[in-house]
């Protein structure tokens, strides 16, 4: 009967995004904290730049 409670919630699908963010955040804090976020932010900023440079030609 404990399985009914999560299944009864139709809000489970939109809540997946913040749950993933929490998992990533927890992993980052466990690993290196701010350094992990800095590396992640740099990667997110650099990847589009590379795509623009390659696609700009």
C-alpha positions as CSV (number, residue, x, y, z in Angstrom):
1,X,0.0,0.0,0.0
2,X,3.0,2.3,0.4
3,X,3.4,2.2,-3.4
4,X,0.0,4.0,-3.8
5,X,1.2,7.3,-2.3
6,X,3.9,8.1,-5.0
7,X,1.7,6.7,-7.8
8,X,-1.3,8.8,-6.7
9,X,0.7,12.0,-7.2
10,X,0.5,13.1,-10.9
11,X,2.9,15.9,-10.0
12,X,5.8,13.4,-10.0
13,X,6.7,14.2,-13.6
14,X,7.2,18.0,-13.3
15,X,9.0,17.5,-10.0
16,X,11.6,15.4,-11.8
17,X,13.6,18.4,-12.9
18,X,14.2,19.9,-9.4
19,X,14.9,16.5,-8.1
20,X,17.6,16.0,-10.7
21,X,19.0,19.5,-9.8
22,X,19.1,18.4,-6.2
23,X,20.9,15.2,-7.0
24,X,23.5,17.1,-9.1
25,X,23.8,19.7,-6.4
26,X,24.3,17.1,-3.7
27,X,26.9,15.3,-5.8
28,X,28.8,18.6,-6.4
29,X,28.8,19.5,-2.8
30,X,30.0,16.0,-1.8
31,X,32.8,16.0,-4.4
32,X,34.4,19.4,-4.6
33,X,31.8,21.9,-3.7
34,X,32.3,25.2,-5.4
35,X,35.1,23.9,-7.7
36,X,32.7,21.4,-9.1
37,X,30.2,24.1,-9.9
38,X,32.9,26.4,-11.4
39,X,34.0,23.5,-13.7
40,X,30.4,22.8,-14.6
41,X,29.7,26.4,-15.4
42,X,32.8,26.8,-17.5
43,X,31.8,23.6,-19.5
44,X,28.3,25.0,-20.0
45,X,29.7,28.3,-21.3
46,X,32.5,26.8,-23.4
47,X,30.4,24.1,-25.2
48,X,28.1,26.6,-26.9
49,X,31.1,28.7,-27.9
50,X,32.8,25.7,-29.5
51,X,29.5,24.9,-31.3
52,X,29.2,28.5,-32.5
53,X,32.9,28.5,-33.7
54,X,32.5,25.1,-35.6
55,X,29.0,26.0,-37.0
56,X,30.0,29.6,-37.8
57,X,32.4,28.5,-40.5
